[in-house]
Amino acid sequence: MSENNMKSFRIKGLLAAMFASALWSTGGIFVKIIDWNPVALAGMRSFIASLVIIAYVKKPKLSKSKTQIIGAIASATTVLSFIIANRLTTSANVILLQYTSPIFAAILSVWILKEKIRWYDSLAIVSVFLGMGLFFVNDLSSGNIIGNFLAIFCGFSLAVSTITLKMEQEGSPFEITIFGNLLAFIVAIPFILTNLPSFKSLATVVAMGVFQLGIPYIFYINSLKYITALEAILITVIEPLLNPLWVYIFAGEKPSIFAIMGGIIVIVSVTFRSIYVSKNPIENTTNKLGA
């Protein structure tokens, strides 16, 4: 492949990752404007997204392996807890606390993948937990604390999903996501049947499943063929930066100063660790997806 072709593919990869991150960032505002039970909303969104990904993959394979099953459960837990947390606390808190997932992945990698905790892991873990603590300063006496804990759990389940994707390197990452979303839909069926939405809300959920979850995931997975892990890491920071901005502009939800400070610490810590890992692949050769 010529240098010009390689450059062209790289630009396409960068644009695809940016496009995916920008679409993902609309999740918070969608949740705020849709008047429907959060579990029902999450389940229907996942069902629509799974149909989009199945249409792209065409013939997903159910291996029934332990890794695929755990990954699907973790993926379902992530999409459900993300929506519910958005109803209980601010979108800024949810997306920034969810962004702690690479740190949880680093911790889990020690136990599951037998990786070592290195100095940059320890520094990032301490910094991230410090940042997480700032989210609770103003919320200890309010209902937001439940949403904050649920957002952290969302980050943890996303980390578990990331680990299973690492372990399924020979397979397709699409299958875990497809079956995880279908599982979330199955869990949500009782809530869907007992809480029928308005036509407007249902139409918005369909749009959310297609454009906020299904299509961006396809773009992002494909972008990884043409861009480096470092570029992917830096581009995905667009999501936690834009998500609270959309909600502030369209819903008037303003994050607290402590949440902003905590978010900055989390993003800087995760990004620093990811950059260091990407520039020092010899030190950590298995850290591509978790970075």
N, C-alpha and C positions, 0 to 999 in steps of 0.2 A: 504493500500500500504506500502510495506516495505521501510526501510530507504535507502537501496541500489537502489531500483527502483526510489524513489523520487530524489535521487542524480543523477541517470542516466538521468531522464527526465529534470532535471534542466540543466545539461550539454548540452543536446540536444537543450534546449531553448536558452541558451547562444550562442551556435554555430549558431543557426538559425538566431538570431538577428544580430550577427556579419556578417554573410553571406549577410543578407538583406542590412545592412548599407554599406558594401563594394560595393555591386552592385549599390546601389543608388548613390554612390559617383562618378560613371563613367559618370553621366549625363553631366557634363560640357565639357568633352573631346569629347563626342559624338556630342554635339551641334556645337563645333568648327570645326569638320571635315566633317560634312554633309553639302553639298552645295545645300540648298533648302530654300525656304521661311520659316521663323521661325513659322508662324501661321500654315502653311501646315504641317510642321514637327511635331509640337506639336499635331495637330489633328490626324495625322496618327499614331503617337506613342501612343496616348491615345486609339485609336480604337483597335490597336493590343493588348494593355494591357488589355482592357475591355474584349476582347475575351478570353484571358488567364484566367482572374478571373472568367468569366462566366463558362468556362469549368471546373473550380475547384468547384464553388458553385453549378453548374448544374441548379438550378431553382431560380434565384433571384426574389424577390418580390417587385413590385412597389406599395407602400402603398399610394402614392400621398399625404402624410401628408405634412404639412407646413415645418416641420423640415427636412424631406427628400429632399424636393424641394430646400430649401435654402442651404442645405448641398451639393447637387449636383451642384448648381450654383457656390458655393464657391470652390468646388473641381475643376470644369472646369476652373474657373478663375485662380486658383493656377497653374495648369499645363500649361496653355497658357502663363501666365505672366512670369513663370520661364524660358521658352524657349526663349521668346522675350528679356527678360532682359539679358540673356547670350550672345545675339548677340550685345547688346548695351554697355555692361560694362564687366569687368573681371569676370571670374567664381568665383574667391575668393570673390569678392564683393557680387555676387548674393547669394551664398550658405551661407555666414556668415550673411548677412542682412536678409535672409529668416529665419535664425535660431532665429530671434527675435520673432517668432510666439508664444512661450509660454508666453511672456510678454504681447502681445496683447490679448491672451486668458485670462490672469489674469485680465486685464482691462475690457474686455467684460463680464467676469463672474460676475462682480459687478452689471452690468446692467441687464443681461439676466438671470443668475442663482442666483442672489441676494446674492452672496458671498461677504465677507468683504475683503477690501484691508488691509493686515497686514504689519507689519514693514518690513518683508523680501521682500514683494511685492514692497513696495515703494523703498527700497534700490536697488532692481534688476531693476526696471523701470528706475530710475535715471541713474544707471550705464549703462544700455543697450542704452539709448538714447545718453549718452556721447560717448559710443563706436560707435554708428551709425554716430555721427557727424564727427568722424575722417575719415570716408569713403569719405567725401565730400571735405576734405581739398585740395587735389590735383585735384579735378574734377570740381570745380566751373566754370572753363572757357572751359570745354571740353564737348563732347557729352555724356560722361559717366554719367553725372548727371541724365539724363533721365532714363538710365538703373538702376542707384542706387535707384531712387524713385520707379521704377517699381518693383525692388527686395523687397523693403520695403512693397509695396502693396501686393506682393506675400506672404510675411510673415503674413500680416493682413488677407488675404483671407484664408490662411492655418489655422489661429487661428479660424476663423468663422467655417471652416469645423470641427475643433476639438471640438468646442462648440456643434455643431449639433450631433457629435458622442456621446458626453456626454448625450445629451437629448434623444438619441435613444438607450439607454443602453439595453432595452429589445429586440431590433431588432439586425440585423447583420450589422457590420460596412462595410461589403463588398458591400452592395447595394448602399450606398451613393457614394462610389468610382466608382462602375461600371457605374452608371447613370451620374456621373460627367464627366467621361472620354468619354462616348458616346455623351454628350452635347458638349464637347470640339471638338469632331470630326465633329458634325453637323455644328458648327460655322466655322470650317476650310474648309468645302467642297468647297466653292467658290475659296479659295486660292489653294486648291489641284488641282482643275480642270483647273485653269488658269496658274499653275506653275508646270507642270509635271517634276518630277525629273529624273535623270539618273538611270539606273538599279542598279548601285553600291550604289547610295544614298538611293534608295528605300529599297534595301536589308539591308543596315545599319540601317535604321529607323525601319524595322521589328525586327531586332536583339535588338534594343534599347527598343522597346515596350515589347518584351518578357523578356529580361534579365535585363534591367535597371529599369523597372517599374512594370510589371505584377508579375513575379515570386518573387521578393524581398518583395512585399507587402503581398503576401500569407505567406511567411516564417515569416515575422515580426508579423503579426496578430496571427498566430499560436504559436509563441514563447511566447506571453504574457500569455499563459495558464500555463507556467512552470517557469517563472522568475518573480522577483519582479519589481515593477515600477522603483525603484532606479537602478537596474541592466539594465533595458531597456533604461533609461535615459543616463546612462554613456556609454553604447555601441553605441547609436546613435550619440554620439559626433564624432565617426569614420568618419561619412559622411562629415561634414564641414572641417575636418582635411585632409582627403584624396582627396576630390574633387579638390581643387586648386593645390595639389601636382601632380595629373595625368596631369592636363592641363599644368603645368610648365614643366614636363618631356617630354610630347609628342607634345606640341604646343609652348613651349617657352614663355608662358604668365606669367610674373612675377608680383605679387601683390606689391603695393607700401608699404613702411614702415608704413604709417599711416593706411592703410587697415589691415596690420598684427596686429598693436597695437589695432585697433578697434575690430578686430576679437577676439583677446585674451580677451578683456574686455567683449564682448558679451558672449563668450563661458563660461568664468569663472562665470559671473553673473547668467546666466541661469542655469548652473550646480549647483552652490551654492544654489540657490532658490529651485531647484528640489530635491537636497539631503535633505535640511532642511524639505521640505514638506513631503518627503517620510519617514523621521525619526520621524515626528511629525504628524501622521495621525489624531489625535484627533482634532488638530487645524484646519485642512482642509480636510474633509472627501470626498470631491467631486473633488479632484484635480489630479486624476490619469492620465487622458489623456492629460490634459493641462500642466503637469509638464515637 
